[in-house]
Amino acid sequence: MKFEEEIDLLEAAQKMLPTSKRNTLRRMLTEGRIRVDGKIVHKARYIVPIGSDVSVTDRLIAAEDAPPPQPKKKRIRIKILYEDEHILVVNKQAGLLSVATDKMEPDTLHSRSLDYLREENEKAWIYIVHRLDRETSGVMVFAKHKRHKEYLQEQFAARSVHRVYHALIQGTPEKQSGTIQEWLLEDKFLNVKAVNKRHPQAKEAITHWNIEDSDETASLVQLTIETGRRHQIRVGLANLGHPVIGDEQHGAEGNPVGRIALHATALELLHPETDDPIRFEAKIPFGPE
């Protein structure tokens, strides 16, 4: 059948088969049963040129003749630093949760990483080894097998994992380097503060720092941590009198960089399968080039 005006293919099919429902016509398009000038077209919104011949076959054509359009792959929304059959290492973006809380947030680094793996294997799973605060960017490692997760977590618990962070802080400390040793308490609202070490729920937090660059308003500091307490770097630097830029929760004034300027720069540990030392790094997204 030919048409004397431009018309989309689904409407053309409706005119040719007026008793058929639109869902039926869409299925016929998917099955490759509708042709324009002898060529199979699957798109319902395809505009049929004036004078073109539209035809409908009464049988399913062979799949190899006209395979139905394949769904587009989801855009990978994670920055992969390294992957093998045992672990996945990614560069977490600032503002993204590492894993869902009891509020069951649907979009987290864990969910995105799982979506990525399930593009190849719908039964895949990925295990949380450690976390970064929502506001912190940088290197995170996931395990693809439970035994590897447990081995990596043993390394974190034994404080044998070497972790390097960078932060932009307000002002310049009097000393070039130092160590912050505090006992932190986290309340039911996830607020963290330093308390007396005799407090029964207090947990020790140890952070080493040194200045890498500074000017009249801010300093870039490198930090290594022996413990992995929530907000330990942010609380420690605030108590030092130099809060992380953008960290208004802990006393920073304003937010000139549009984020909390804390980044997990490097992670060094033993590979869970080979026991070889491995190191991963993610470029600092703020500070001097």
N, C-alpha and C positions, 0 to 999 in steps of 0.2 A: 504494500500500500504506500502511495506517495502523498506527501503533504505540501500544500501550496504556501505554507508559512512556517517560520521557525517554531519549533515546539520541543519541549523536553521529552526524553524517551519514555518516561513513565506515563506521561499524558498521552503520548502517541499510542502506547500499548493499550491504555484504557479506552481510547476511541476504537481501536481495532477489536478489542474484546470487552465490550461494555458490560457483560454480565459477570466478569471476573472481579474479585475483590483486589484492592491495592496490595495487600500482603501477598496474595497469590502471584500478582504480577512481579513484585519485588523478588519473590523466590524464583520465578522464571528467569529474571535477569541474572541472579546469582548462578543459576544452573546453566547459563549460556544458551538459552533457547530463543533469544531475541537478537536479530541481526540488523545492521544498517548498511545498505549497499553490499550485502554478503559478508560483512565482518561482524563478529560477535562483539557486543558492547555490554558491559556489566553496570555502568553507572546510570542510575535512575534520572539524574539531572543533566545527563548528556544532551546538548542541544542538537537536534536533528536538522541538518542543513536543508534549505528549500529544495524540493525536487528529489531528495534522497528516498530510496526505497526501504521501507521497514517491513521485516518479515518475522514470523514466529514459527518455530519448528514444534512438532507435536511429540518430540521425543527428547530425552536427555542425550546430549552429545558426549563423546568420549572425553574423559578428563584431560587427556594429553592434547586434545584439539583446542580446548579453551578452559584452562584451569581457572577456578574462581579467584578473584583478587585476594591476596594474602593480607591479613591484618598487619598494620604497621607496628613495628616493634616500638615499645615504650622508649622514650629518650632516657638514657642513663643519667640519673640525677645524683651521682656520686663521683668523686674525684679519686680514682684508683691510683695508689702509689705502688702497690705490689700485689700479685696474686699467684698462688699455686694451688695444688689440690688440698692443702691443709689449712691455709690461712688467707685472709683478705685484709689488706692494709689500705686505709682510705684517709683522705685529708678532709676532716669534718669542717663544714662551714659554720660561721658564727650565727647564732640565733636558732639553730636546729637542735632539738633534743637528741641525746644519744639513743635513748630507748624510752618507750612509753611509761608514764607514771600510772598511778591508780585511776587517773582520769581517762586512760585508754586513748591517748592522742594517736590519730591514724598516720601522721606523717612524722617519721623519725629517721635518724640515720640507720638504725637497725632495719626498719621496714623497707627503706629504699635499697639497702644492701641485699635484703632477702628478695625483693622484686628482681633485682639484677641477676641473682643466681638462678631464680626460677624461670628466667627466659630460656635457659638451657635445660633445666631439670625441675619440673613442677613439684617434685617431692623434696627439693633441697631445703636445708635449714642452716642457720648461721647462729653462732653462740656469742653472747656478750662476754668479753674478757674483763674489760674495765670501762670506765665512763669519763667523759669530759662534761663540764657544766654546759648548759645550753648556750651561754654567751661566749664560750671559749672555742676557738678554731684549732685545727691541727691534727696531728697523727693519732689515729686509733686503729687498733688491731682487733679483728674478729677471728674466731676459730670455726672451721667447718665441721669439726668432729668434737664430741663431748670430751673425749680423753685429752685432746689437745687444749681445749678450754681449761680443763682442770690443771694441766701441767703449766700453762701460762699463768693461771691465777696463783699457783704455788710460787712462781717466781716473783709476782707482785707482792704476795704476802711475806716472802722472805727478804723483801727490799733489795733484790738483786737486779731489778730492771732499772736501767739508767734512763731517766726522763729529763729532757731539757725543755724549758719554756722561755719565751720572751714576752716582756711587757713594756708598754710605755707608761711611765708613771709621772705624776705631777711633781715638778721641782727636781732638786738634786740632793741626794743624801750627803751628809757630811763625810762619811767614809766611802771608800771605793768599793768595798765588798763587806759581806757579813753573813751571819746565820740568824734566822728567826726560829726560835723554839717556843712553841706555845701549846696550851692544852685547850682544845676547842669543844664547844657544846652546840649541838644542833637541836633546835626545838621542833615541836610538832608542825610548825608552819615553815620548816626548812630554813629558818634563819640561823646563822652561825655567828658565834661570838667567842672570844677568848675568856676563859674562866680560870680559877685557881686549880692547880693540878690535883688537889685533893678531892675535887668534885667527883663523885662516884661514876658519873657518865662521861667525864671528860676524856678526850682522846688526844694523844700527843701528835703534834704536827711539826715537822722539821723542814725548813726551806733555806737553801743557800743561794745567795745572790751576788752579782757583781755588775758594775756599770760598764756598758760597752760604748755608749755615746751619750752626750747631753748638750743642752743649750740653756738659755736663761729661763725657759718655761717647763721643760720636760727632759726625761732621761729614758734611754733604752737600756733595760737591764736584762741580763741572762739569769735564769733561775734553774736550779736543780732541786728536786724534792726527794726526800727519803720516805715520806709517807704520802698517802693519797687521800687526804681528807677533803671533804666538800668545802670549797671556797678557801682552802688554806692559804693559797697565794694571795688572794684578794684581801682577806682579813689581815694577814701578816703585814702586807705592804701598807694597808691603811693604818694599822697600829704603829708602823714605823714612821708615820707622818707623811707618807707619799703614796696615796691611793692610786690604783690603776686608772688611767684616763678613761672616762666614760662610765666608771663604776659608781654611779650616784648612790647606789644602795649602801656603799661603804665610804661615803664622804667625798667622792670626786665632785668637782665643780664643773657643771656643764658636760657636754659630750661632743667635742670638736671633731672626732673621727667617725662619728655615727655608729659606734659599737664600743663594747668593752675591749680595750686593747690588750688582750691576753691570748697567747698562741702557743700551742704545744708543738715545738719545733722539731724535736727528735725523740726517737724511742729506740732503745737498744736492749736486746734480750737474746735468749737462746731459742733457736727454731725448735718447735715442739716435736718435730719428727726426726731431725738430724742432729740436734743439739749444737749446731754450728752457731756462733754469734752472728746476729744480723742487726743492721741499723737502718732506720728509715727516717727521712727528713722531709719537712714541708716548708717551703719558703715563707719567711715572715711577711705577712700582708700589710704591714705598717712600718713606720720608722724609715730611716735613711736607706737609700738603695745600696 
